[in-house]
Amino acid sequence: IHSMGMYDIYDIKNVDIVINTTILDLGDKADLTPVKDTEWYKKVGVSIVFDVIYSPWETRFLREAKAHGIKTINGFPMLIYQALAAQEIWFEKELSLEFCRKVCKKVTEYYIVKNKI
């Protein structure tokens, strides 16, 4: 696992997963992406990209990766799992993984329908 500045990514040779934790594609940074050379995905073997941003549902970062046939994941499940983890902390009660998965699926479906995604 490596953490680095967004402009240093082109220096590495093999990458399985790219996780965007920048604020690019939020608010006044809408439609910006940390990856300028999308051919880089194939050059280094990226198979998954994850963007912690969940609104917009599909950021430019995710759209461009998907266009290269890469599996994409937005930040919405992370948001839900953080809320479930907070509930465990505050109420001192462990939630089963099965329950958490069901909650994440239901809330995601609701969000998609409500926002016409």
C-alpha positions as CSV (number, residue, x, y, z in Angstrom):
1,I,0.0,0.0,0.0
2,H,1.3,3.4,-1.0
3,S,0.1,6.9,-0.2
4,M,1.3,9.7,-2.4
5,G,0.5,13.1,-3.9
6,M,-1.9,12.9,-6.8
7,Y,0.7,14.1,-9.3
8,D,3.2,11.4,-8.2
9,I,1.0,8.5,-9.3
10,Y,2.6,8.3,-12.8
11,D,5.9,7.2,-11.1
12,I,4.7,3.8,-10.0
13,K,4.6,0.8,-12.3
14,N,1.9,-1.5,-11.0
15,V,-1.4,-0.4,-9.4
16,D,-4.4,-2.6,-8.5
17,I,-6.7,0.0,-6.9
18,V,-6.8,3.8,-7.0
19,I,-8.6,5.6,-4.2
20,N,-9.4,9.3,-4.8
21,T,-9.6,11.2,-1.5
22,T,-9.2,14.7,-3.0
23,I,-12.0,17.3,-3.1
24,L,-11.8,17.3,-6.9
25,D,-15.4,17.1,-8.4
26,L,-17.0,18.7,-5.4
27,G,-18.6,22.2,-5.5
28,D,-16.4,24.7,-7.3
29,K,-14.1,21.8,-8.3
30,A,-16.8,20.1,-10.2
31,D,-15.7,18.0,-13.2
32,L,-12.1,17.9,-12.2
33,T,-10.1,14.7,-11.8
34,P,-6.8,13.7,-10.3
35,V,-5.9,11.5,-13.2
36,K,-5.1,13.5,-16.3
37,D,-3.8,10.6,-18.4
38,T,-6.5,8.0,-18.4
39,E,-4.4,5.7,-20.6
40,W,-2.3,5.3,-17.4
41,Y,-5.0,3.0,-16.0
42,K,-4.3,0.3,-18.5
43,K,-0.5,0.9,-18.5
44,V,-0.2,0.0,-14.8
45,G,-3.0,-2.6,-14.5
46,V,-5.7,-0.7,-12.5
47,S,-8.7,-3.0,-11.9
48,I,-10.7,-0.8,-9.4
49,V,-11.1,2.9,-8.8
50,F,-12.9,4.1,-5.7
51,D,-13.9,7.7,-5.1
52,V,-14.9,8.8,-1.6
53,I,-17.2,11.4,-3.1
54,Y,-20.8,10.2,-3.4
55,S,-22.5,13.3,-4.8
56,P,-22.3,13.5,-7.7
57,W,-23.0,9.8,-7.9
58,E,-20.6,9.4,-10.8
59,T,-17.7,11.8,-10.8
60,R,-15.5,12.5,-13.8
61,F,-12.9,10.3,-12.1
62,L,-15.3,7.4,-12.1
63,R,-16.8,8.1,-15.5
64,E,-13.3,8.1,-17.2
65,A,-12.2,4.9,-15.4
66,K,-15.5,3.2,-16.4
67,A,-14.9,4.2,-20.0
68,H,-11.6,2.1,-19.8
69,G,-13.5,-0.9,-18.5
70,I,-12.4,-0.5,-14.9
71,K,-14.7,-1.4,-12.0
72,T,-15.8,1.8,-10.2
73,I,-17.1,2.4,-6.7
74,N,-18.4,5.7,-5.3
75,G,-18.3,6.8,-1.7
76,F,-21.9,6.2,-0.8
77,P,-21.3,2.7,0.8
78,M,-18.5,4.2,2.9
79,L,-20.8,6.9,4.2
80,I,-23.4,4.3,5.2
81,Y,-20.8,2.0,6.9
82,Q,-19.4,5.0,8.8
83,A,-22.9,5.7,10.1
84,L,-23.3,2.1,11.1
85,A,-19.9,2.1,12.9
86,A,-20.9,5.2,14.7
87,Q,-24.1,3.5,15.9
88,E,-22.1,0.7,17.2
89,I,-19.8,3.1,19.1
90,W,-22.6,5.2,20.6
91,F,-24.9,2.4,21.6
92,E,-22.1,-0.1,22.5
93,K,-23.8,-2.8,20.4
94,E,-22.2,-4.8,17.6
95,L,-24.1,-5.0,14.4
96,S,-23.9,-8.1,12.3
97,L,-22.2,-7.9,8.9
98,E,-25.4,-9.3,7.3
99,F,-27.5,-6.5,8.9
100,C,-25.0,-3.9,7.8
101,R,-25.0,-5.2,4.2
102,K,-28.8,-5.2,4.2
103,V,-29.0,-1.6,5.5
104,C,-26.4,-0.4,3.0
105,K,-28.3,-2.1,0.1
106,K,-31.7,-0.6,1.2
107,V,-30.4,2.9,1.9
108,T,-28.5,2.9,-1.4
109,E,-31.6,1.8,-3.3
110,Y,-33.6,4.5,-1.6
111,Y,-31.0,7.2,-2.4
112,I,-30.8,6.1,-6.1
113,V,-34.6,6.2,-6.5
114,K,-35.0,9.5,-4.6
115,N,-32.3,11.2,-6.6
116,K,-33.2,9.6,-10.0
117,I,-29.8,8.2,-10.5
